[in-house]
Amino acid sequence: MKFTICTKANQRLHGVRDWNEIFTLCKKYTVIRAREGKRLLGQIAVEIDENNNAWLFFLSVDPEERGNGIGTQLIDKAEIFVEKSGIESIYLRPQKEFEKRLVPWYESLGYEKLERDPTCRDEWLMCKNI
């Protein structure tokens, strides 16, 4: 499996997944992808905002590949990217409809629940210091 980083400057997305339309519209993201040959296995977006906070968005793994550790590896690659950017904390908000599965998974990766955000569908705000 090969991991690639697609930054704002070279964000050529290949139309393999619906997420690509989102990333094309949101050029502020750095996208990290896992591929097997030309097959996209998963991807995650990292944003470093104007306050120098790192945010993870749009984690997606091919349904046929779930349970094989690809999501964990993508999170790991994103954390390394953020750490190399000189940032010490990463934030994320698991989507409300998936939180029963995702919140415990993120906690197992070292993320902590901070608070529910009433301005964002009452989703959990989670953080990890790296």
PAKOL-84745 format. One record per residue: residue number from 1; residue in one letter; x, y, z of N, C-alpha, C, CB in turn. Coordinates in steps of 0.05 Angstrom, whole numbers, always signed. Atoms other than C-alpha are relative to their C-alpha. Glycine has a CB too. Layout:
% PAKOL-84745
seq | type | n.X | n.Y | n.Z | ca.X | ca.Y | ca.Z | c.X | c.Y | c.Z | cb.X | cb.Y | cb.Z
NUM | A | X | Y | Z | X | Y | Z | X | Y | Z | X | Y | Z;
...
% end
This chain:
% PAKOL-84745
seq | type | n.X | n.Y | n.Z | ca.X | ca.Y | ca.Z | c.X | c.Y | c.Z | cb.X | cb.Y | cb.Z
1 | M | +17 | -24 | +0 | +0 | +0 | +0 | +18 | +25 | +0 | -19 | +0 | +25;
2 | K | -15 | -24 | +3 | +25 | +69 | -18 | -17 | +23 | +11 | +9 | +5 | -29;
3 | F | +14 | -24 | -10 | +7 | +134 | +18 | +11 | +24 | -15 | +4 | +4 | +30;
4 | T | -8 | -25 | +13 | +9 | +201 | -19 | -13 | +24 | +13 | -7 | -1 | -30;
5 | I | +10 | -25 | -11 | -1 | +272 | +3 | -5 | +19 | -23 | +19 | +13 | +21;
6 | C | +8 | -19 | +21 | -38 | +320 | -42 | -6 | +27 | +14 | -26 | -10 | -16;
7 | T | +3 | -26 | -13 | -30 | +392 | -20 | -16 | +19 | -16 | +28 | +12 | +6;
8 | K | +16 | -20 | +13 | -67 | +455 | -38 | +11 | +6 | -28 | +0 | +26 | +17;
9 | A | -13 | -8 | +25 | -17 | +470 | -93 | -3 | -21 | -23 | +29 | +6 | +4;
10 | N | +1 | +21 | +21 | -24 | +403 | -130 | -24 | -18 | +4 | +26 | -16 | +1;
11 | Q | +23 | +17 | -6 | -94 | +380 | -113 | -14 | -9 | -25 | -19 | +16 | +17;
12 | R | +12 | +13 | +24 | -108 | +338 | -175 | -14 | -25 | +10 | +21 | -6 | -22;
13 | L | +15 | +22 | -10 | -163 | +292 | -155 | -11 | -17 | -23 | -23 | +10 | +19;
14 | H | +5 | +18 | +22 | -179 | +232 | -197 | -28 | -10 | -4 | +17 | -24 | +3;
15 | G | +27 | +7 | +5 | -254 | +225 | -190 | -7 | -28 | +8 | -7 | +5 | -28;
16 | V | +5 | +28 | -7 | -250 | +156 | -158 | -23 | -2 | +20 | +26 | -12 | +12;
17 | R | +21 | +0 | -21 | -297 | +174 | -100 | -15 | +26 | -1 | +13 | -5 | +28;
18 | D | +16 | -25 | -2 | -352 | +225 | -88 | +15 | +21 | +16 | -27 | -6 | +12;
19 | W | -15 | -20 | -17 | -306 | +257 | -35 | +16 | +19 | -17 | +17 | -14 | +20;
20 | N | -17 | -17 | +17 | -264 | +283 | -92 | -13 | +26 | -8 | +8 | -15 | -25;
21 | E | +14 | -24 | +6 | -317 | +333 | -110 | +2 | +20 | +23 | -30 | -5 | -7;
22 | I | -3 | -18 | -24 | -315 | +360 | -39 | +28 | +12 | +1 | -6 | -16 | +26;
23 | F | -28 | -10 | -3 | -239 | +365 | -39 | +6 | +20 | -22 | +19 | -23 | -2;
24 | T | -5 | -19 | +21 | -239 | +400 | -106 | -12 | +27 | +7 | -13 | -10 | -27;
25 | L | +12 | -25 | -8 | -286 | +452 | -78 | +14 | +13 | +24 | -30 | -4 | +6;
26 | C | -12 | -10 | -25 | -247 | +459 | -13 | +30 | -3 | -3 | -10 | -16 | +24;
27 | K | -29 | +2 | +5 | -176 | +471 | -36 | +18 | +7 | +23 | +7 | +18 | -23;
28 | K | -16 | -6 | -23 | -154 | +491 | +33 | +10 | -25 | +14 | -17 | +17 | +20;
29 | Y | -7 | +24 | -13 | -146 | +418 | +52 | +25 | -13 | -13 | -22 | -20 | -1;
30 | T | -21 | +18 | +9 | -85 | +373 | +47 | -13 | -28 | +2 | +26 | +2 | +17;
31 | V | +13 | +26 | +1 | -109 | +304 | +27 | +21 | -22 | +1 | -18 | -3 | -25;
32 | I | -18 | +23 | -1 | -73 | +240 | +47 | -16 | -24 | -9 | +11 | -4 | +30;
33 | R | +14 | +22 | +13 | -91 | +179 | +6 | +15 | -26 | +4 | -5 | +5 | -29;
34 | A | -12 | +27 | +1 | -79 | +104 | +12 | -9 | -13 | -25 | -9 | -17 | +26;
35 | R | +6 | +12 | +26 | -74 | +68 | -54 | +14 | -27 | -2 | +8 | +18 | -23;
36 | E | -12 | +25 | +8 | -61 | -2 | -78 | +0 | +1 | -31 | -16 | -26 | +11;
37 | G | -1 | -5 | +29 | -37 | +10 | -149 | -16 | +25 | -5 | -12 | -24 | -16;
38 | K | +17 | -23 | +6 | -89 | +57 | -179 | -25 | +1 | +17 | -7 | +0 | -29;
39 | R | +24 | +2 | -16 | -143 | +34 | -131 | +2 | +17 | +26 | -6 | -29 | +7;
40 | L | +2 | -16 | -24 | -162 | +85 | -77 | -12 | -17 | +22 | -16 | +26 | -5;
41 | L | +10 | +16 | -23 | -169 | +49 | -10 | -12 | +18 | +21 | +23 | -16 | +12;
42 | G | +10 | -18 | -20 | -181 | +110 | +34 | +14 | +27 | -2 | +3 | -12 | +28;
43 | Q | -12 | -27 | +0 | -167 | +183 | +46 | -10 | +16 | +24 | -6 | +15 | -26;
44 | I | +7 | -18 | -22 | -168 | +237 | +99 | +10 | +28 | -8 | +12 | -10 | +27;
45 | A | -8 | -28 | +5 | -165 | +313 | +95 | +10 | +12 | +26 | -23 | +16 | -12;
46 | V | -11 | -15 | -22 | -123 | +357 | +141 | -2 | +29 | -7 | +29 | -9 | +7;
47 | E | +0 | -29 | +4 | -135 | +431 | +149 | +15 | +13 | +23 | -30 | +11 | -1;
48 | I | -13 | -17 | -20 | -91 | +480 | +186 | -13 | +27 | -3 | +32 | +1 | -2;
49 | D | +16 | -24 | +3 | -135 | +539 | +200 | +16 | +25 | +6 | -24 | -1 | +18;
50 | E | -14 | -26 | -4 | -119 | +613 | +208 | +10 | +4 | +29 | -19 | +23 | -7;
51 | N | -10 | -2 | -28 | -109 | +603 | +284 | +21 | -21 | +6 | -24 | -3 | +19;
52 | N | -21 | +20 | -2 | -57 | +549 | +271 | -10 | -25 | +15 | +24 | +11 | +13;
53 | N | +12 | +24 | -11 | -104 | +493 | +294 | -1 | -21 | -23 | -28 | +4 | +13;
54 | A | +2 | +21 | +20 | -102 | +426 | +257 | -27 | -14 | +4 | +23 | -20 | +2;
55 | W | +26 | +14 | +0 | -169 | +393 | +239 | +1 | -23 | -20 | -23 | +20 | -8;
56 | L | +3 | +23 | +18 | -183 | +325 | +209 | -29 | -1 | -10 | +7 | -27 | +15;
57 | F | +26 | +1 | +13 | -241 | +318 | +160 | -1 | -24 | -19 | -6 | +26 | -14;
58 | F | +5 | +17 | +23 | -271 | +269 | +111 | +15 | -26 | +0 | +5 | +15 | -25;
59 | L | -13 | +26 | +0 | -239 | +204 | +134 | -19 | -20 | -15 | +6 | -10 | +29;
60 | S | +16 | +18 | +16 | -264 | +153 | +84 | +17 | -24 | -8 | -11 | +14 | -26;
61 | V | -14 | +25 | +7 | -244 | +80 | +74 | -19 | -17 | -17 | +9 | -16 | +25;
62 | D | +16 | +17 | +17 | -269 | +35 | +18 | -14 | -21 | +17 | +18 | -14 | -22;
63 | P | +15 | +19 | -16 | -324 | -9 | +49 | +12 | -28 | -1 | -29 | -2 | -8;
64 | E | -13 | +27 | +2 | -288 | -72 | +24 | +25 | -2 | +16 | +5 | -7 | -29;
65 | E | -26 | +0 | -14 | -225 | -51 | +62 | -3 | +7 | +29 | +18 | +20 | -13;
66 | R | +4 | -7 | -28 | -256 | -31 | +129 | +8 | -24 | +18 | -29 | +8 | +5;
67 | G | -9 | +21 | -19 | -227 | -69 | +188 | +28 | -10 | -6 | -19 | -23 | -2;
68 | N | -27 | +8 | +7 | -159 | -76 | +155 | +21 | +20 | +10 | +3 | -3 | -30;
69 | G | -20 | -18 | -11 | -126 | -18 | +192 | +6 | +24 | -17 | +24 | -14 | +6;
70 | I | -6 | -23 | +18 | -127 | +32 | +135 | -7 | +26 | +13 | -15 | -3 | -27;
71 | G | +7 | -25 | -13 | -165 | +85 | +174 | +20 | +8 | +22 | -28 | -3 | +13;
72 | T | -20 | -5 | -21 | -116 | +78 | +232 | +26 | +10 | -12 | +5 | -25 | +17;
73 | Q | -25 | -9 | +14 | -57 | +85 | +184 | -3 | +28 | -11 | +7 | -20 | -22;
74 | L | +4 | -28 | +10 | -88 | +147 | +152 | +1 | +20 | +22 | -28 | +1 | -15;
75 | I | -1 | -18 | -23 | -98 | +179 | +220 | +29 | +4 | +8 | -17 | -11 | +24;
76 | D | -29 | -1 | -8 | -25 | +162 | +237 | +15 | +18 | -19 | +12 | -28 | +0;
77 | K | -13 | -17 | +20 | -1 | +194 | +172 | -8 | +29 | +3 | -6 | -10 | -29;
78 | A | +10 | -27 | -4 | -44 | +255 | +185 | +14 | +13 | +25 | -30 | +1 | +3;
79 | E | -13 | -10 | -24 | -15 | +262 | +255 | +29 | +6 | -4 | -2 | -21 | +23;
80 | I | -28 | -6 | +7 | +56 | +258 | +228 | +2 | +25 | -16 | +13 | -24 | -15;
81 | F | +0 | -25 | +17 | +40 | +311 | +176 | -4 | +24 | +18 | -23 | -2 | -21;
82 | V | +6 | -23 | -17 | +11 | +357 | +230 | +24 | +5 | +18 | -25 | -6 | +17;
83 | E | -23 | -4 | -18 | +69 | +345 | +278 | +23 | +13 | -15 | +9 | -27 | +11;
84 | K | -22 | -12 | +16 | +119 | +361 | +222 | -6 | +29 | -7 | +5 | -16 | -25;
85 | S | +7 | -28 | +5 | +80 | +426 | +211 | +4 | +17 | +25 | -30 | +1 | -8;
86 | G | -6 | -15 | -25 | +98 | +446 | +283 | -25 | +4 | +17 | +12 | +26 | -7;
87 | I | +24 | -3 | -16 | +28 | +439 | +311 | -2 | -23 | +20 | -26 | +1 | -19;
88 | E | +0 | +20 | -21 | +16 | +402 | +376 | -26 | -13 | +6 | +10 | +13 | +25;
89 | S | +27 | +12 | -5 | -59 | +388 | +376 | -15 | -3 | -25 | -15 | +18 | +20;
90 | I | +18 | +6 | +23 | -108 | +358 | +327 | -28 | -1 | +10 | +9 | -26 | -15;
91 | Y | +29 | +0 | -7 | -183 | +369 | +330 | -16 | -14 | -22 | -10 | +29 | +4;
92 | L | +19 | +12 | +19 | -240 | +331 | +298 | -27 | -1 | +12 | +10 | -28 | -8;
93 | R | +28 | +3 | -9 | -315 | +324 | +302 | -12 | -24 | -15 | -17 | +26 | -6;
94 | P | +13 | +23 | +13 | -343 | +254 | +287 | -29 | +7 | -7 | +2 | -25 | +17;
95 | Q | +28 | -6 | +7 | -409 | +260 | +250 | -18 | -14 | +19 | -5 | -9 | -29;
96 | K | +19 | +9 | -21 | -467 | +252 | +297 | -12 | -28 | -7 | -23 | +20 | +2;
97 | E | +12 | +25 | +8 | -497 | +194 | +257 | +19 | -24 | +3 | -11 | +1 | -28;
98 | F | -19 | +22 | -3 | -433 | +153 | +265 | +15 | +0 | +27 | +21 | +2 | -22;
99 | E | -16 | -3 | -25 | -411 | +174 | +335 | +1 | -24 | +18 | -11 | +23 | +15;
100 | K | -1 | +24 | -17 | -430 | +109 | +370 | +23 | -18 | -7 | -27 | -15 | -1;
101 | R | -22 | +17 | +10 | -378 | +73 | +328 | +26 | +16 | +0 | -6 | -10 | -28;
102 | L | -25 | -15 | +4 | -328 | +129 | +316 | +12 | +11 | +26 | -5 | +22 | -19;
103 | V | -12 | -13 | -25 | -321 | +163 | +385 | +17 | -21 | +15 | -23 | +10 | +18;
104 | P | -17 | +19 | -14 | -296 | +99 | +419 | +26 | -7 | -16 | -15 | -26 | +6;
105 | W | -23 | +6 | +16 | -250 | +85 | +360 | +21 | +23 | +2 | -8 | -3 | -30;
106 | Y | -19 | -23 | -3 | -220 | +156 | +363 | +12 | +0 | +28 | -15 | +26 | -6;
107 | E | -11 | +2 | -27 | -212 | +148 | +438 | +22 | -21 | +2 | -23 | -6 | +21;
108 | S | -21 | +21 | +0 | -173 | +84 | +426 | +26 | +9 | -13 | -10 | -25 | -13;
109 | L | -23 | -12 | +13 | -126 | +126 | +383 | +12 | +23 | +16 | -8 | +9 | -28;
110 | G | -11 | -21 | -17 | -115 | +176 | +439 | -15 | +26 | +0 | +28 | +5 | -7;
111 | Y | +16 | -25 | +1 | -168 | +229 | +423 | -18 | +1 | +25 | -16 | +1 | -26;
112 | E | +17 | -4 | -23 | -207 | +258 | +481 | -24 | +17 | -7 | +15 | +13 | +23;
113 | K | +24 | -16 | +3 | -278 | +284 | +482 | +3 | +26 | +16 | -26 | -15 | +8;
114 | L | -2 | -25 | -14 | -277 | +358 | +500 | -28 | +10 | +8 | +14 | +21 | -17;
115 | E | +28 | -10 | -5 | -350 | +381 | +493 | -17 | -5 | -25 | +1 | +30 | +8;
116 | R | +18 | +0 | +23 | -411 | +376 | +450 | -2 | +28 | -11 | -28 | -12 | +7;
117 | D | +1 | -27 | +12 | -416 | +433 | +401 | -29 | +5 | -10 | +20 | +2 | -24;
118 | P | +28 | -5 | +8 | -488 | +459 | +397 | -2 | +15 | -27 | -14 | +17 | +21;
119 | T | +0 | -14 | +26 | -468 | +501 | +336 | +6 | -18 | -23 | +20 | +23 | +0;
120 | C | -8 | +19 | +21 | -447 | +439 | +298 | -15 | -27 | +4 | +31 | -4 | -1;
121 | R | +17 | +24 | -3 | -505 | +389 | +303 | +4 | -15 | +26 | +4 | -18 | -23;
122 | D | -5 | +11 | -27 | -486 | +377 | +376 | +20 | -24 | -2 | -27 | -10 | +12;
123 | E | -20 | +21 | +2 | -427 | +334 | +353 | +22 | +4 | +21 | +12 | +1 | -29;
124 | W | -22 | -2 | -19 | -370 | +318 | +399 | +24 | +14 | -13 | +8 | -28 | +10;
125 | L | -26 | -11 | +8 | -308 | +361 | +393 | +20 | -17 | +14 | +2 | +31 | +8;
126 | M | -21 | +18 | -11 | -248 | +315 | +403 | +27 | +12 | -6 | -3 | -28 | -10;
127 | C | -27 | -11 | +4 | -174 | +331 | +410 | +21 | -20 | +9 | +3 | +26 | +17;
128 | K | -23 | +16 | -8 | -107 | +296 | +414 | +24 | +18 | -1 | +3 | -25 | -19;
129 | N | -25 | -14 | +0 | -42 | +328 | +435 | +22 | -20 | -10 | +7 | +10 | +29;
130 | I | -21 | +18 | +12 | +16 | +300 | +394 | +28 | +10 | +7 | -4 | -2 | -30;
% end
